[in-house]
Amino acid sequence: MKRRALLASSLLAPGIARAQAWPDRPIRLVVPFPGGSSTDILGRIAAQQLSRGLNGATVVIDNRAGAGGTIGSHYVAQAAPDGLTLLLGTIGTHTVNPHLMPNLPYDPMRDFTPIIAHSKTKILLVVRPQLGVRSMAEFVALARTRPLSVASSGTGTTGHLAQALLGEATGITTTHVPYRDGARAVTDLLSGQIDSMFYHTQFVRSHIEAGTMLGLGITGATRSDVLPGVPTFGEAGLPAINIEAWWALYAPPRLPAPLTQRLNGIFNAALAEPETRAAFARNGVEGMGGSPEDLANFQRAELSRWREVIRRANITADS
């Protein structure tokens, strides 16, 4: 028994020593989307959280955008498991892309070490006031009389999936208009080039408050604290439209357990800080948290759920 305990201790010792010495160099947090995107905004918040938790250690944001987040994610999947390269993954990179891209260069479960489910945000359906509808019921009724366009920030994004859920929940057919840049979709919605759009809270909040957009419905069990005037889809009788965008921290595969636990503890503590709550509130974001195992289980469930939605809606990478 004593020999077995000594053997286990010797096996754990290198990992523990590495965790105690870490970080001996700047930490790279890879954001697989461009600067100014919602993922970039959350990445910068996460970098600040990690730096504070490590007494001011340097955490550098590395925007490696392209292919729906695939380029940056693949980079991290191939990195050394030393705790110096991390990824802010998303619902897209880790649960949607695997069903849209048959040649995805990484396995979302096998090729990463889950750290923590970080944050999430609600999705809204917004329209321009000139469309003449003031509720989901009126929007659905109008869509039964003529084709309506519904924009998103890209194929396979939460907005696209929400449009698929809208069709399933109501039986209406709408035209999906994917944009490479959500900001351009917002511009086209405001100018009347498109009828409606599903998008994240933080990017439509100012327009709703200014009256240049109307929020017809928002996902989640409760209304948003920053947009309390927008009813939930559940209140509108459409509880099946229940998607939220989410972000999570990952490391390369085979990160030593002591480092995994240390990172998880730092982020769980940061998510409870008033500074974090204030930053999230400004962006219409909610903290998540939990253990690495919680993230793995959540991701597994999301993979299964979106596989079925994508199959039923016949969504492809070219949709």
C-alpha contacts under 8 A as a table, 3 or more apart, distances in Angstrom:
res1	aa1	res2	aa2	distance
1	M	4	R	5.12
1	M	5	A	6.31
2	K	5	A	5.14
2	K	6	L	6.21
3	R	6	L	5.06
3	R	7	L	6.11
4	R	7	L	5.09
4	R	8	A	6.22
5	A	8	A	5.14
5	A	9	S	6.10
6	L	9	S	5.01
6	L	10	S	6.17
7	L	10	S	5.14
7	L	11	L	6.29
8	A	11	L	5.16
8	A	12	L	6.28
9	S	12	L	5.20
9	S	13	A	5.99
10	S	13	A	5.14
10	S	14	P	7.55
11	L	14	P	6.78
11	L	15	G	7.94
12	L	15	G	5.53
12	L	16	I	6.24
13	A	16	I	5.08
13	A	17	A	6.01
14	P	17	A	5.11
14	P	18	R	6.07
15	G	18	R	5.08
15	G	19	A	6.20
15	G	256	P	5.69
15	G	257	A	7.31
15	G	258	P	6.31
15	G	259	L	7.64
16	I	19	A	5.09
16	I	20	Q	6.25
16	I	258	P	5.84
16	I	259	L	7.88
17	A	20	Q	5.11
17	A	21	A	6.27
18	R	21	A	5.21
18	R	22	W	5.93
18	R	259	L	7.81
19	A	22	W	5.12
19	A	23	P	7.90
19	A	258	P	5.94
19	A	259	L	5.16
19	A	262	R	7.69
21	A	24	D	6.50
22	W	25	R	7.94
22	W	83	G	7.57
23	P	26	P	6.97
23	P	27	I	7.19
23	P	57	A	7.66
23	P	83	G	7.50
23	P	84	L	6.96
25	R	58	T	7.86
25	R	84	L	7.34
26	P	57	A	6.98
26	P	58	T	4.91
26	P	59	V	5.69
26	P	60	V	6.89
26	P	84	L	6.92
27	I	58	T	6.32
27	I	59	V	4.68
27	I	60	V	6.10
27	I	83	G	7.47
27	I	84	L	4.44
27	I	85	T	5.98
27	I	86	L	7.66
28	R	59	V	5.88
28	R	60	V	4.93
28	R	61	I	6.10
28	R	62	D	6.47
28	R	84	L	5.90
28	R	85	T	4.82
28	R	86	L	6.25
29	L	43	G	7.50
29	L	47	A	6.96
29	L	59	V	6.76
29	L	60	V	5.97
29	L	61	I	5.01
29	L	62	D	5.95
29	L	85	T	6.00
29	L	86	L	4.82
29	L	87	L	5.61
29	L	88	L	7.07
30	V	61	I	6.01
30	V	62	D	4.66
30	V	63	N	5.93
30	V	64	R	6.64
30	V	72	G	6.44
30	V	73	S	7.88
30	V	76	V	7.41
30	V	85	T	7.24
30	V	86	L	6.02
30	V	87	L	4.78
30	V	88	L	6.36
31	V	34	P	7.61
31	V	39	T	6.78
31	V	40	D	6.13
31	V	43	G	6.32
31	V	61	I	6.81
31	V	62	D	5.92
31	V	63	N	4.80
31	V	64	R	6.14
31	V	65	A	7.38
31	V	72	G	6.73
31	V	87	L	6.32
31	V	88	L	5.61
31	V	89	G	7.63
32	P	39	T	7.88
32	P	63	N	5.80
32	P	64	R	4.80
32	P	65	A	4.63
32	P	66	G	7.13
32	P	68	G	7.96
32	P	69	G	4.62
32	P	70	T	7.12
32	P	71	I	6.78
32	P	72	G	4.40
32	P	73	S	6.33
32	P	87	L	7.82
32	P	88	L	7.42
32	P	89	G	7.54
33	F	37	S	6.69
33	F	39	T	6.52
33	F	40	D	6.61
33	F	63	N	6.11
33	F	64	R	6.26
33	F	65	A	4.17
33	F	66	G	6.77
33	F	68	G	7.63
33	F	69	G	5.87
33	F	72	G	7.82
34	P	37	S	5.95
34	P	40	D	6.64
34	P	63	N	5.83
34	P	64	R	7.15
34	P	65	A	5.36
35	G	40	D	5.45
35	G	41	I	7.81
35	G	63	N	6.76
36	G	40	D	5.81
36	G	41	I	6.42
37	S	40	D	5.06
37	S	41	I	6.33
38	S	41	I	5.08
38	S	42	L	6.27
39	T	42	L	5.13
39	T	43	G	5.88
39	T	88	L	7.57
39	T	90	T	7.80
39	T	247	W	7.51
40	D	43	G	4.85
40	D	44	R	6.23
40	D	63	N	7.67
41	I	44	R	5.38
41	I	45	I	6.53
42	L	45	I	5.05
42	L	46	A	6.12
42	L	247	W	7.95
43	G	46	A	4.99
43	G	47	A	6.07
43	G	61	I	7.30
43	G	88	L	6.40
44	R	47	A	5.00
44	R	48	Q	6.29
44	R	61	I	6.95
45	I	48	Q	5.23
45	I	49	Q	6.28
45	I	276	T	7.82
45	I	279	A	7.72
46	A	49	Q	4.97
46	A	50	L	6.19
47	A	50	L	5.18
47	A	51	S	6.12
47	A	59	V	5.75
47	A	60	V	7.26
47	A	61	I	7.20
48	Q	51	S	5.08
48	Q	52	R	6.15
48	Q	59	V	7.56
49	Q	52	R	5.28
49	Q	53	G	6.22
49	Q	266	I	7.86
49	Q	267	F	6.86
49	Q	270	A	5.75
49	Q	276	T	7.85
50	L	53	G	5.04
50	L	54	L	6.23
50	L	59	V	7.32
50	L	266	I	6.66
50	L	267	F	6.80
50	L	270	A	7.85
51	S	54	L	5.13
51	S	55	N	6.33
51	S	56	G	4.87
51	S	57	A	5.05
51	S	58	T	6.21
51	S	59	V	6.06
52	R	55	N	5.17
52	R	56	G	5.31
52	R	57	A	7.46
53	G	56	G	7.44
53	G	266	I	5.55
53	G	267	F	7.82
53	G	270	A	7.36
54	L	57	A	5.43
63	N	72	G	7.61
64	R	69	G	7.90
64	R	71	I	6.49
64	R	72	G	4.75
65	A	68	G	7.59
65	A	69	G	5.92
65	A	70	T	7.88
65	A	71	I	6.38
65	A	72	G	6.15
66	G	69	G	5.59
66	G	70	T	6.51
66	G	71	I	5.66
66	G	72	G	7.51
67	A	70	T	5.25
67	A	71	I	6.30
68	G	71	I	7.92
68	G	92	G	7.35
68	G	93	T	7.07
68	G	97	N	7.61
69	G	72	G	5.89
69	G	73	S	6.26
69	G	92	G	7.51
69	G	93	T	5.68
70	T	73	S	5.13
70	T	74	H	5.93
70	T	93	T	6.40
70	T	104	L	7.54
70	T	105	P	7.85
71	I	74	H	5.34
71	I	75	Y	6.29
72	G	75	Y	5.08
72	G	76	V	6.53
72	G	87	L	7.87
73	S	76	V	5.33
73	S	77	A	6.27
73	S	87	L	6.83
73	S	89	G	7.22
73	S	93	T	7.10
73	S	106	Y	7.96
74	H	77	A	4.97
74	H	78	Q	6.42
74	H	105	P	6.47
74	H	106	Y	6.05
75	Y	78	Q	5.44
75	Y	79	A	6.41
76	V	79	A	4.98
76	V	85	T	6.65
76	V	86	L	6.66
76	V	87	L	6.39
76	V	251	A	6.97
76	V	252	P	5.68
77	A	106	Y	6.97
77	A	111	D	5.52
77	A	112	F	5.96
77	A	251	A	7.58
77	A	252	P	4.88
77	A	253	P	6.66
78	Q	252	P	6.69
79	A	85	T	6.83
79	A	252	P	5.90
80	A	83	G	8.00
80	A	85	T	7.49
80	A	252	P	6.59
81	P	84	L	7.69
81	P	85	T	7.63
81	P	251	A	6.96
81	P	252	P	5.24
81	P	253	P	6.36
81	P	254	R	6.09
81	P	255	L	4.69
81	P	256	P	7.46
82	D	85	T	7.28
82	D	255	L	6.51
82	D	256	P	7.85
83	G	86	L	6.89
83	G	251	A	6.88
83	G	255	L	6.95
83	G	259	L	6.69
85	T	251	A	6.60
85	T	252	P	7.44
86	L	249	L	6.94
86	L	250	Y	5.79
86	L	251	A	4.72
86	L	252	P	7.17
87	L	249	L	5.68
87	L	250	Y	5.07
87	L	251	A	6.14
88	L	247	W	6.41
88	L	248	A	5.60
88	L	249	L	4.82
88	L	250	Y	6.45
89	G	92	G	7.88
89	G	93	T	5.95
89	G	94	H	6.57
89	G	247	W	5.63
89	G	248	A	5.21
89	G	249	L	6.12
89	G	250	Y	6.74
90	T	93	T	5.21
90	T	94	H	6.04
90	T	95	T	7.91
90	T	245	A	7.50
90	T	246	W	5.72
90	T	247	W	4.49
90	T	248	A	6.22
91	I	94	H	5.57
91	I	95	T	5.38
91	I	96	V	6.41
91	I	158	T	7.91
91	I	245	A	6.19
91	I	246	W	5.58
91	I	247	W	6.64
92	G	95	T	5.68
92	G	96	V	4.67
92	G	97	N	5.65
92	G	156	G	7.11
92	G	157	T	6.37
92	G	158	T	7.73
93	T	96	V	6.43
93	T	97	N	5.58
93	T	98	P	7.72
93	T	108	P	7.72
94	H	97	N	6.70
94	H	98	P	7.10
94	H	108	P	5.16
94	H	109	M	7.86
94	H	299	Q	7.37
94	H	303	L	7.72
95	T	98	P	6.25
95	T	99	H	7.61
95	T	108	P	7.32
95	T	299	Q	6.76
95	T	302	E	6.04
95	T	303	L	4.57
95	T	306	W	6.99
96	V	99	H	5.62
96	V	100	L	6.62
96	V	156	G	6.60
96	V	157	T	7.98
96	V	303	L	6.94
96	V	306	W	6.37
96	V	307	R	7.36
97	N	100	L	4.94
97	N	101	M	5.67
97	N	104	L	7.50
97	N	156	G	7.29
98	P	101	M	5.67
98	P	102	P	7.00
98	P	104	L	6.39
98	P	107	D	7.68
98	P	108	P	7.38
99	H	102	P	7.04
99	H	307	R	6.01
99	H	310	I	7.42
100	L	156	G	7.46
100	L	315	I	7.47
100	L	316	T	5.52
100	L	317	A	5.33
101	M	104	L	5.35
101	M	317	A	6.57
104	L	107	D	7.50
106	Y	111	D	6.24
107	D	110	R	5.42
107	D	111	D	5.36
108	P	111	D	6.01
108	P	112	F	6.68
109	M	112	F	6.16
109	M	296	A	7.60
109	M	300	R	7.92
110	R	113	T	7.97
110	R	253	P	7.20
111	D	252	P	6.65
111	D	253	P	5.18
112	F	250	Y	6.12
112	F	251	A	5.68
112	F	252	P	4.76
112	F	253	P	4.35
112	F	254	R	7.69
113	T	250	Y	5.54
113	T	251	A	4.92
113	T	252	P	5.66
113	T	253	P	4.89
113	T	254	R	6.46
113	T	255	L	6.27
113	T	260	T	7.83
114	P	249	L	6.64
114	P	250	Y	4.75
114	P	251	A	6.55
114	P	292	P	5.26
114	P	293	E	7.54
114	P	295	L	6.42
114	P	296	A	6.34
115	I	248	A	7.50
115	I	249	L	5.31
115	I	250	Y	5.20
115	I	251	A	6.95
115	I	260	T	6.10
115	I	261	Q	7.78
115	I	263	L	6.80
115	I	264	N	5.57
115	I	291	S	7.32
115	I	292	P	4.84
115	I	295	L	7.33
116	I	248	A	5.77
116	I	249	L	5.40
116	I	250	Y	7.32
116	I	264	N	5.89
116	I	267	F	7.43
116	I	268	N	7.94
116	I	289	G	5.98
116	I	290	G	6.32
116	I	291	S	6.08
116	I	292	P	5.31
116	I	294	D	7.77
116	I	295	L	5.79
117	A	246	W	7.90
117	A	247	W	6.48
117	A	248	A	4.33
117	A	249	L	6.49
117	A	288	M	5.75
117	A	289	G	5.24
117	A	290	G	6.77
117	A	292	P	7.84
117	A	294	D	7.78
117	A	295	L	5.36
118	H	246	W	7.57
118	H	247	W	5.58
118	H	248	A	4.75
118	H	249	L	6.59
118	H	267	F	7.77
118	H	271	L	7.91
118	H	287	G	6.07
118	H	288	M	5.21
118	H	289	G	5.59
119	S	246	W	5.67
119	S	247	W	5.39
119	S	248	A	6.95
119	S	285	V	6.67
119	S	286	E	5.52
119	S	287	G	4.36
119	S	288	M	4.94
119	S	289	G	7.53
120	K	244	E	6.44
120	K	245	A	5.44
120	K	246	W	4.05
120	K	247	W	6.23
120	K	285	V	5.74
120	K	286	E	5.39
120	K	287	G	6.55
120	K	288	M	7.00
121	T	200	H	6.67
121	T	201	T	6.86
121	T	244	E	5.67
121	T	245	A	5.37
121	T	246	W	6.47
121	T	284	G	6.44
121	T	285	V	4.77
121	T	286	E	6.20
122	K	200	H	6.21
122	K	201	T	6.14
122	K	218	I	6.51
122	K	219	T	5.36
122	K	220	G	6.33
122	K	224	S	7.75
122	K	243	I	7.44
122	K	244	E	4.96
122	K	245	A	6.61
122	K	284	G	7.73
122	K	285	V	7.61
123	I	158	T	7.68
123	I	159	G	7.33
123	I	198	F	6.39
123	I	199	Y	5.44
123	I	200	H	4.85
123	I	201	T	6.16
123	I	218	I	5.64
123	I	219	T	5.45
123	I	243	I	7.01
123	I	244	E	5.97
123	I	245	A	7.27
124	L	197	M	7.91
124	L	198	F	5.36
124	L	199	Y	5.56
124	L	200	H	6.39
124	L	201	T	6.58
124	L	215	G	6.49
124	L	216	L	7.35
124	L	217	G	5.66
124	L	218	I	4.38
124	L	219	T	6.55
125	L	196	S	6.89
125	L	197	M	5.62
125	L	198	F	4.51
125	L	199	Y	6.82
125	L	215	G	5.95
125	L	216	L	5.72
125	L	217	G	5.53
125	L	218	I	6.61
126	V	196	S	5.56
126	V	197	M	5.40
126	V	198	F	6.39
126	V	199	Y	7.79
126	V	204	V	7.92
126	V	213	M	6.25
126	V	214	L	5.41
126	V	215	G	4.51
126	V	216	L	5.90
126	V	217	G	7.61
127	V	131	L	6.93
127	V	189	L	7.33
127	V	195	D	6.08
127	V	196	S	4.41
127	V	197	M	6.61
127	V	213	M	5.66
127	V	214	L	5.37
127	V	215	G	6.73
127	V	216	L	7.44
128	R	131	L	5.76
128	R	189	L	6.56
128	R	190	L	6.30
128	R	192	G	7.21
128	R	195	D	6.83
128	R	196	S	6.96
128	R	212	T	6.50
128	R	213	M	4.84
128	R	214	L	6.17
129	P	132	G	5.93
129	P	133	V	7.17
129	P	134	R	7.92
129	P	211	G	7.93
129	P	212	T	6.79
129	P	213	M	6.07
129	P	214	L	6.16
131	L	195	D	6.86
133	V	136	M	7.95
133	V	138	E	5.40
133	V	139	F	5.76
133	V	142	L	7.97
134	R	138	E	6.49
134	R	139	F	7.55
134	R	214	L	7.43
134	R	216	L	6.79
135	S	138	E	5.24
135	S	139	F	6.25
135	S	216	L	5.29
135	S	217	G	7.85
136	M	139	F	4.91
136	M	140	V	6.09
136	M	216	L	5.62
136	M	217	G	6.79
136	M	236	A	6.49
137	A	140	V	5.26
137	A	141	A	6.15
137	A	236	A	7.42
138	E	141	A	5.00
138	E	142	L	6.10
139	F	142	L	5.18
139	F	143	A	6.17
140	V	143	A	5.03
140	V	144	R	6.42
140	V	170	T	7.28
140	V	172	I	6.98
141	A	144	R	5.29
141	A	145	T	6.94
142	L	145	T	5.29
142	L	146	R	6.53
143	A	146	R	5.36
143	A	147	P	5.78
143	A	148	L	5.79
143	A	172	I	6.50
143	A	173	T	7.38
143	A	174	T	7.22
144	R	147	P	7.51
144	R	172	I	6.37
144	R	173	T	7.97
147	P	173	T	7.26
147	P	174	T	5.99
147	P	175	T	7.03
148	L	174	T	5.29
148	L	175	T	6.18
148	L	195	D	6.15
148	L	196	S	7.75
149	S	174	T	5.74
149	S	175	T	4.60
149	S	176	H	6.01
149	S	177	V	6.63
149	S	194	I	5.80
149	S	195	D	5.27
149	S	196	S	6.23
150	V	163	Q	7.03
150	V	174	T	6.51
150	V	175	T	5.91
150	V	176	H	5.05
150	V	177	V	5.95
150	V	194	I	7.08
150	V	195	D	6.38
150	V	196	S	4.85
150	V	197	M	5.01
150	V	198	F	7.16
151	A	159	G	7.54
151	A	160	H	7.71
151	A	176	H	5.73
151	A	177	V	4.42
151	A	178	P	5.67
151	A	179	Y	7.16
151	A	185	A	6.60
151	A	194	I	7.10
151	A	196	S	6.22
151	A	197	M	4.49
151	A	198	F	6.53
152	S	155	T	7.52
152	S	157	T	7.15
152	S	158	T	7.95
152	S	159	G	4.86
152	S	160	H	5.67
152	S	176	H	7.45
152	S	177	V	6.36
152	S	178	P	5.07
152	S	179	Y	6.14
152	S	182	G	6.71
152	S	185	A	7.12
152	S	197	M	5.90
152	S	198	F	5.74
152	S	199	Y	6.68
153	S	157	T	6.60
153	S	159	G	6.78
153	S	160	H	7.86
153	S	178	P	5.81
153	S	179	Y	4.84
153	S	180	R	5.94
153	S	181	D	5.57
153	S	182	G	4.22
153	S	185	A	7.01
153	S	199	Y	7.50
154	G	157	T	5.56
154	G	159	G	7.73
154	G	160	H	6.98
154	G	178	P	4.42
154	G	179	Y	4.91
154	G	180	R	5.50
154	G	181	D	7.35
154	G	182	G	7.62
155	T	160	H	6.09
155	T	178	P	5.69
155	T	179	Y	7.87
155	T	316	T	7.96
155	T	317	A	6.47
155	T	318	D	7.26
155	T	319	S	6.26
156	G	159	G	7.80
156	G	160	H	5.58
156	G	161	L	6.37
156	G	315	I	7.50
156	G	316	T	7.90
156	G	317	A	7.22
157	T	160	H	5.18
157	T	161	L	6.33
158	T	161	L	5.03
158	T	162	A	5.95
158	T	198	F	7.96
158	T	199	Y	7.82
158	T	243	I	7.02
158	T	244	E	7.15
158	T	245	A	6.17
159	G	162	A	4.99
159	G	163	Q	6.23
159	G	197	M	7.51
159	G	198	F	4.67
159	G	199	Y	5.78
160	H	163	Q	5.08
160	H	164	A	6.45
160	H	176	H	7.21
160	H	178	P	7.59
160	H	198	F	7.58
161	L	164	A	5.01
161	L	165	L	6.27
161	L	243	I	7.81
161	L	309	V	7.66
161	L	310	I	7.68
162	A	165	L	4.94
162	A	166	L	6.08
162	A	198	F	6.99
162	A	241	I	6.38
162	A	242	N	7.87
162	A	243	I	6.49
163	Q	166	L	4.96
163	Q	167	G	6.42
163	Q	174	T	7.92
163	Q	176	H	7.27
163	Q	198	F	7.34
164	A	167	G	5.23
164	A	168	E	6.40
164	A	309	V	7.57
164	A	313	A	6.13
165	L	168	E	5.04
165	L	169	A	6.01
165	L	240	A	6.84
165	L	241	I	5.49
165	L	309	V	7.70
166	L	169	A	5.16
166	L	170	T	6.09
166	L	171	G	7.85
166	L	172	I	7.72
166	L	241	I	6.21
167	G	170	T	5.43
167	G	171	G	5.14
167	G	172	I	5.22
167	G	173	T	5.99
167	G	174	T	7.35
168	E	171	G	5.59
168	E	172	I	7.80
169	A	238	L	6.38
169	A	240	A	6.25
169	A	241	I	7.18
170	T	238	L	7.87
179	Y	182	G	6.16
179	Y	184	R	7.16
179	Y	185	A	6.24
181	D	184	R	5.57
181	D	185	A	6.88
182	G	185	A	5.03
182	G	186	V	6.35
182	G	199	Y	7.89
183	A	186	V	5.07
183	A	187	T	6.35
184	R	187	T	5.00
184	R	188	D	6.23
185	A	188	D	5.06
185	A	189	L	6.07
185	A	197	M	7.71
186	V	189	L	5.07
186	V	190	L	6.20
186	V	197	M	7.84
187	T	190	L	5.22
187	T	191	S	6.28
188	D	191	S	5.05
188	D	192	G	6.08
188	D	193	Q	4.97
188	D	194	I	6.08
189	L	192	G	5.15
189	L	193	Q	5.79
189	L	194	I	5.02
189	L	195	D	6.35
189	L	196	S	6.52
189	L	197	M	7.41
190	L	193	Q	7.74
190	L	212	T	7.06
190	L	213	M	7.45
191	S	194	I	7.99
192	G	195	D	6.62
194	I	197	M	7.98
199	Y	203	F	7.13
199	Y	204	V	7.16
200	H	203	F	5.84
200	H	204	V	6.92
200	H	245	A	7.77
201	T	204	V	5.65
201	T	205	R	5.77
201	T	283	N	7.31
201	T	284	G	5.67
201	T	285	V	7.97
202	Q	205	R	5.52
202	Q	206	S	7.90
202	Q	282	R	7.88
202	Q	283	N	4.92
202	Q	284	G	5.55
202	Q	285	V	8.00
203	F	206	S	7.31
204	V	207	H	5.33
204	V	208	I	6.24
204	V	213	M	7.72
205	R	208	I	5.24
205	R	209	E	6.18
205	R	226	V	7.80
205	R	227	L	7.09
206	S	209	E	5.09
206	S	210	A	6.08
207	H	210	A	4.98
207	H	211	G	6.09
207	H	212	T	5.24
207	H	213	M	5.39
208	I	211	G	5.05
208	I	212	T	6.08
208	I	213	M	4.79
208	I	214	L	5.60
208	I	215	G	6.58
209	E	212	T	7.86
210	A	213	M	7.61
211	G	214	L	6.73
215	G	218	I	7.52
215	G	230	V	5.69
216	L	230	V	6.36
216	L	231	P	6.97
217	G	230	V	5.94
217	G	231	P	5.33
217	G	232	T	5.18
217	G	233	F	5.12
217	G	236	A	7.46
218	I	223	R	7.17
218	I	224	S	7.82
218	I	230	V	6.59
218	I	231	P	6.30
218	I	232	T	4.63
218	I	233	F	5.69
219	T	232	T	5.74
219	T	233	F	5.92
219	T	234	G	7.92
219	T	241	I	6.54
219	T	242	N	5.17
219	T	243	I	6.20
219	T	244	E	6.70
220	G	223	R	7.12
220	G	232	T	6.70
220	G	233	F	7.84
220	G	242	N	6.00
220	G	243	I	7.43
220	G	244	E	7.22
221	A	232	T	7.12
221	A	234	G	7.26
222	T	232	T	6.52
223	R	227	L	7.24
223	R	228	P	5.63
223	R	229	G	7.91
223	R	230	V	6.83
223	R	231	P	6.22
223	R	232	T	5.77
224	S	227	L	5.09
224	S	228	P	5.35
224	S	230	V	7.62
224	S	284	G	7.47
225	D	228	P	5.51
225	D	284	G	7.71
226	V	281	A	7.38
226	V	284	G	6.32
227	L	230	V	5.91
228	P	231	P	7.48
231	P	235	E	6.14
231	P	236	A	7.08
232	T	235	E	5.19
232	T	236	A	6.58
233	F	236	A	4.90
233	F	237	G	6.39
233	F	238	L	4.99
233	F	239	P	5.52
233	F	240	A	7.96
233	F	241	I	6.39
233	F	242	N	7.67
234	G	237	G	5.08
234	G	238	L	5.01
234	G	239	P	3.99
234	G	240	A	7.69
234	G	241	I	7.89
235	E	238	L	7.26
235	E	239	P	7.64
236	A	239	P	7.82
238	L	241	I	6.05
239	P	242	N	6.24
248	A	295	L	7.81
251	A	255	L	6.72
252	P	255	L	6.37
255	L	259	L	6.86
255	L	260	T	6.51
256	P	259	L	5.55
256	P	260	T	6.36
257	A	260	T	4.92
257	A	261	Q	6.09
258	P	261	Q	5.22
258	P	262	R	6.11
259	L	262	R	5.03
259	L	263	L	6.12
260	T	263	L	5.33
260	T	264	N	6.13
260	T	292	P	7.85
261	Q	264	N	4.99
261	Q	265	G	6.07
262	R	265	G	5.13
262	R	266	I	6.25
263	L	266	I	5.14
263	L	267	F	6.33
264	N	267	F	5.36
264	N	268	N	6.08
264	N	291	S	6.78
264	N	292	P	7.09
265	G	268	N	5.15
265	G	269	A	6.12
266	I	269	A	5.31
266	I	270	A	6.19
267	F	270	A	4.86
267	F	271	L	6.08
267	F	289	G	7.55
268	N	271	L	5.26
268	N	272	A	6.77
268	N	289	G	5.62
268	N	290	G	6.90
269	A	272	A	5.44
269	A	273	E	6.81
270	A	273	E	5.22
270	A	276	T	6.64
271	L	276	T	5.92
271	L	277	R	7.14
271	L	287	G	6.10
271	L	288	M	7.67
271	L	289	G	7.02
272	A	276	T	7.06
272	A	277	R	7.21
273	E	276	T	5.30
273	E	277	R	6.44
274	P	277	R	5.02
274	P	278	A	6.09
275	E	278	A	5.21
275	E	279	A	6.27
276	T	279	A	5.10
276	T	280	F	6.07
277	R	280	F	5.09
277	R	281	A	6.00
277	R	286	E	7.90
277	R	287	G	7.66
278	A	281	A	5.06
278	A	282	R	6.33
279	A	282	R	5.31
279	A	283	N	6.69
280	F	283	N	5.21
280	F	284	G	6.04
280	F	285	V	4.71
280	F	286	E	6.17
280	F	287	G	7.45
281	A	284	G	5.07
281	A	285	V	5.95
281	A	286	E	7.42
282	R	285	V	7.72
290	G	294	D	5.93
290	G	295	L	7.26
291	S	294	D	5.02
291	S	295	L	6.57
292	P	295	L	5.17
292	P	296	A	6.34
293	E	296	A	5.01
293	E	297	N	6.16
294	D	297	N	5.23
294	D	298	F	6.06
295	L	298	F	5.03
295	L	299	Q	5.97
296	A	299	Q	5.16
296	A	300	R	6.12
297	N	300	R	5.10
297	N	301	A	6.32
298	F	301	A	5.24
298	F	302	E	6.23
299	Q	302	E	4.99
299	Q	303	L	6.07
300	R	303	L	5.16
300	R	304	S	6.45
301	A	304	S	5.24
301	A	305	R	6.18
302	E	305	R	5.00
302	E	306	W	6.06
303	L	306	W	5.59
303	L	307	R	6.06
304	S	307	R	5.27
304	S	308	E	6.66
305	R	308	E	5.56
305	R	309	V	6.56
306	W	309	V	4.92
306	W	310	I	5.88
307	R	310	I	5.31
307	R	311	R	6.12
308	E	311	R	5.04
308	E	312	R	6.10
309	V	312	R	5.23
309	V	313	A	6.09
310	I	313	A	5.23
310	I	314	N	5.76
310	I	315	I	5.16
310	I	316	T	7.80
311	R	314	N	5.00
311	R	315	I	6.68
312	R	315	I	7.99
315	I	318	D	7.95
315	I	319	S	5.78
316	T	319	S	5.13
